[in-house]
Amino acid sequence: MCYSAQIYASYKKFVRQFGAVMDLKTFVKAVWYDPAKKPQKWPKAMEDAFADPQTDEERQIRDALARWRADEIAKLEQELFAQTKRKADAERTLQTKTTKTATESLRIAGNKIEQIKGRLSDLKRSEPKDSDSRIYPGYYAPVMVWEDGRRVVKPMRYQCRIDGVPAEFDRKFPGTYNARRDSLEKYWRKQFGTFHGVILAQAFYEHVDQNGKDVVLEFKPSTGQDMIVACLWSRWIGRDGEELLSFAAITDDPPAEVAAAGHDRCIIPIKLEHIDVWLNPDPKNLAAQYAILDDRERPHYEHRMAA
């Protein structure tokens, strides 16, 4: 299963390479800041794409992200203060008496302080990193779909919630960020042949077992080429009218080099020549869609330990 991927988080890549248009209204809805609600997750590179806004909607997106960032920094600084005090209290206790509670409190506080400082540094920095484009289940990413006769880019959550299921479905079945090829006409039958999309990715990441130890490997085409990753997506509507756009990457049996590295699944990068047929499928001709998945790009994947 592709649990993480390094994507092109900037929609401008889609605009330049594919002539796609940006659904800015949907982006505004996705990032609109409401302190009463749990914030959405998105890679930093997706935020940076709106650092130099050219339209009112882009400015709304930038400002909403800035409000979220300021509030997140304030919360983390409050937590840092609390953990610093907790650590100091534990250290004072241990100066006079060694207790299990104080020892554990010192350890936990120390770990949390390092985590918070790292997160604060990440929120405040301006220089880009490769990790800024990495997504995980629950993160939002730009997904290109077909709408009104053209290619359109929309922000979608990387974990697909099929319309009609309750919101709690996400917790009960957390693996729906991937769609197995052998289940496309089973679990994914409402999406396959109707709701197709793609993301642009440079690499994908997998948990593998190496000598009894769980490690994360980065898999990347040896040519450095971009991958047009085949996806399915859904528009979920809740009882109160809440809307969620979400997607899953289609996976299949791995090529030999991925299997040899210890993983049993792989994303499917489709060929550029098939992109419009994939995005605008005929639901009565699923064979044509399977043919696109079979006639995929087949790069040789190099792997290394993920940073």
N, C-alpha and C positions, 0 to 999 in steps of 0.2 A: 504494500500500500504506500502511496506517495503521501507521507505525513507532512511534508514541507517542500516548498519550492522557492527558487530564486526567480522572480518574475520581473517583467518590465512594468513597474508600478506607475510610470508616467503615461498618461493617455496620449501624449504627443507622439509617442512611438507608433501607435495605431493610426493616428492622423497622417503622419508622414509616409508610413510604409503601405498602408491599406486604403487611404482616402476615407477613413471612417469619420463619423461625426460624433461629438460628445454629447451625451444626455446629461447636460449640466443640472437640470431640474432634479433629476434623480440623485445626482451627487450632492446637491444642496440638502435634500431630504435625508440622505444617508449620514451626513456629517453634522447636521444641525445640532447644536449643543443644547442639552437640557440637563442641568445639574441634578434634577430629581430622578433621572434615569441612568442606568448603567451605560457608560460610553461604549461606542463601537470600537473595534480594533482595526487598525490599518497600518501597513508598513510606512516607515518614515518617508520613503521615497515618494509615496503617494501624496503625502502632505506637501513635500517640496515641489511637486508639480504645479502647485498653485501659489508659489512664493512670489511670482511676478504676475498678478492678475491683469487680464486685458478687458474683461467684461464685468458688469455688475454681479452676475451670478458667480463668476470666479472670485470676486472680492468677498461675496457672502461666504463662500466656501473657506477662503483664507481666514476670514475673521472668526468663523465658527471654530475652525481648528485652533486658532490662537487662543480663544476663550477656553477651549478644552485643555490646551497645554498649560495655560496659566493656573487653572484650577487643579490640574493633576500635580503640578509642581508644588502648589500650596499644601495639598494633602500629604505629599511625600515629605515635605519639610516638617510638617507637624508630627508625622510618624517618626522621622529621624530624631526630633527632639525627645519624643517619648521613649524611644529605644536607647538613646544616649543616657537619659536619666535612669532607665532600668539597669543599664550596664554599670553606671556609677554606684547605684544602690547595692548591686550585687558585689561589686569590688569592696565597698566599705564593710559589708557583712563578712566577707571572706578574710578581711584583715584581722578579725577577732575570733571568727569561728567558721570552720569548714562545714558547710551543709550541702546536701544533695540539691536542695531547691535553689540555693544561691549559685552553685556551680552550673546547674542547667540553665538558669536565667542568664548567667554571664555568657554562656555558649550561644544561646538563642539570640540574645541581643546583639552579640558581635556579628553573627551571620546576617541578621536583618539589616544592621547598619551598613555592611558592605553591599548588600543587595540594593538598598535604597540609594546609596551614594552612586552606584553604577547606573541606576535608572535615572537619577537626577542629571548625571553627567550626559547621558544619552539624550535626554529631553532638551538640554541647554546647548548642546554642541551644534555647530553649523557646518562643519566639514563632513562630506558624505562618506559612507562606508558601503562595501558590498552587501553587508547584512541589512542595510536599509530597505532592500528590495525583497527580503525574504518573508514569505507568508506561512502561517500555520492554520490549522483548523480553527474557525471562528474569526479569522481576519478577513477584511474586505480587500478585493482586488479588482482591477479593471477587466471586464469580460466583453469580448466583441460578439454581438449577435446580429441577426437580420431583422429589421423592423421597417415597415413602410417602404419596402423596395430598396433599402440601402443598409450598409454596414454601420452599426451603432455601438458605441462603447458605454457600458453601464457598470456602476459599482455593485458588486455582489459578494455575499459572504461565502467563504470557502468552507462549506458544510451544507449540503443541500437538504432543505426541508420541503418535501413534496406537498403541494396544496391539498388540503383536506385532512391532514394529520394534526393532532394537537401540538402546541408549542413544546410540551414536555417530551415530545418525541426525540428532540436533540440530545437530551440527557440519557434516555433509554437506549438510543442507538447512535453512539457518537462516531461511528465509522462511516457515516454517509458523506464524507468528503471525497470518497472514491466510488466509482461505479464500475463494477466488474463487467468485462465484456460478455461473460457467459450468463449474466443476469439482466442484460439490457431489455429483453422481452418478458422478463419476470417482474422483479421489483421496480425496474425503471421503465416499464412499458408506457407510462403516461408521458414520459419525457422523450424517450428514444423515437426518432422519426418526426418529432414536433419541436422540441425545445433544445436546440443545439447551440453551442457557443465555442469559443476558443480563448485561451490565454496565451501570452507570449512568455516563455520561460527560458532561462539560460542554464538551469541546473535543477535537479531534484534531490531530495535527501531521504534516506531510509534508515530505520533501526535494523541492525543485523547482529547476529550472535557471533562473536569471535572468541573461541576458546572459553566459552561459558560467560563471557562478559558482553553486555549490551553496549554497542557503540553506534554512532551515527556516521554514515558515509555520505559524501557528496558525489553524485554521478553527473558527469558533464560530457557532452559530445566532444570528441577529440579534435574536431575541426573548429570548435568554438562557435558553431552556428546556432542561431536562435531556433527554438522549438515552438511550433504552432500546436499547442496541446488541445486535443479533442475533449470537449466538456459537454455535460448536460446541465440544464438550469431549470429553475422553477420560480414562479411568482406565487407566493403564499399570502393569503388574505385571512387575517384573524377575525373573530366574531365582532370585535370592536372597530373593524376596518383597518387595523394595522397591516402594513404591507412589508413583506420581506422578499428580496431577491437573493437567491443563493444558487450555488453551483457545485458540481462534483466533477473531478477529472476521471476520464475513462481509463481503466488499467487492463492489462492483458498479461499473458505469460511473458517472462523476461527474455531478452537475448542472452546468449551464452555467458558474456562477460559479467552481466548483472547477476545471473544465477551463481556464477563461480564466486562472486564476492559475498554471497550469502543471502540474497533476497529473491523472493518468488513472484514479484509483480513488477510492472513497469508502465509508465504513462505511454500514451500513443501520440507521437507527433505526426500530424497529417501533412501532406504535400500542399504547397501553395496553390497548385493548379486545381485542387479540389475544394478550396475554401468556400466558395459561394454555394456550391451544391451541398456542402456540409451544413452551412449556416441556414440555408433555406431548403430543408429536406422535403421530399414527397412522402408523407406518412403511409402511402399505399405501396411504396417501393423501398422497403427496408433493405432489400438486397443491394441496392445502390449504396446505401450507407455502410453496410458491412464491407462492401468492396473498397470504399475509401479507407476504412480502418485497416484493411488487409494491405492495401497499396500505400503503406505508410512510409515515412522517412525512416531509414534504418542506420542511424549513426553508430559508430563504435563509442561506447561510454567508458571514459576513464573515471576512476574513482580514487578518493582520498579521504582521510579522516576529516570530518567537518570541523571547522574552527569553532 
